[in-house]
Amino acid sequence: MDVIPAIDLLGGQCVRLTQGDYARSEIFSTDPLRMAQAWVNHGATRLHIVDLDGARTGVPAHRDVIRAIIERLGILVQVGGGMRRRETIAELLTTGADRVIVGTVAVQQPDVLRQWCDEFPGKIWVSVDARGGQVAVEGWQKTTGIPMEALVADWVRWGVAGLIYTDIERDGTLTGPDLEGLRQLLGQVSVPVVASGGVGSMTDLLSLLALEPLGLAGVIIGKALYTGDIDLKHALQAVGPGRWQDVPLEGGTIYA
């Protein structure tokens, strides 16, 4: 199971939101490239980068920063936020992004998603962002009223490479992941699923590890890494070959 540090970009800075609320953003670094380098130095093998400005407006605002991270660090990167044009996806994949994460288009323009899955096989992931069990779009600012179960079967049939499941109400709260929602999703699909939102402790991480046999392929951790509630090296050891028996449960703050 991958442990994937999150780098959320807003106004050129590395931030964390609480429950997707742009008015409740907390700045953790003014230098996203340096922050990315810090996670690589602590053992990260993949980064999750979201252009929050792009997610809200539909127009990516951090292409240069994302390109610099990919080209200079040589790490696997999955990118989301404002992925609503074919040209944007093609540019990112040419730059070296490993995965492109689509959200709003998957819900509002399903035919476009289907075309992208055909054109970029194995590269298109869909972000299943749920609030109260209903899918949200446009940077989590709009709830559609559509249950996620009504959408994911089509996405999988069309060839999405994987799904990222986020319970918006838990995101940035450190209150624990939505284990029941994850179990339901894992029972419905045959593609890899990555969990996101609410992870606040090593105990939460180990509870997710128990879902690995069901198809959970990874976990995205944001705020807990930045506050030091989880230490990345310990987290990687916890999901590695030696598992968690000898892993310290205390964290360690990372500054960048």
Buried (B, 14 or more C-beta within 10 A) or exposed (E): BBBBBBBBBBEBBBBBBBBBEBEEBEEBBEBBBEBBBBBBEBBBEBBBBBBBBBBBBBEBBBBEBBBBBBEEBEBBBBBBBBBBBBEBBBBBBEBBBBBBBBBBBBBBBBEBBBEBBEEBEEBBBBBBBBBEEBBBBBBBEBBBEBEBEEBBEEBBEBBBBBBBBBBBBBBBBBBBBBBEBBEBBBEBBEBBBBBBBBBBBBEBBBBBBEBBEEBBBBBBBBBBBBBEBBBBBBBBBBBEEEEBEEBEBEBBEBEB
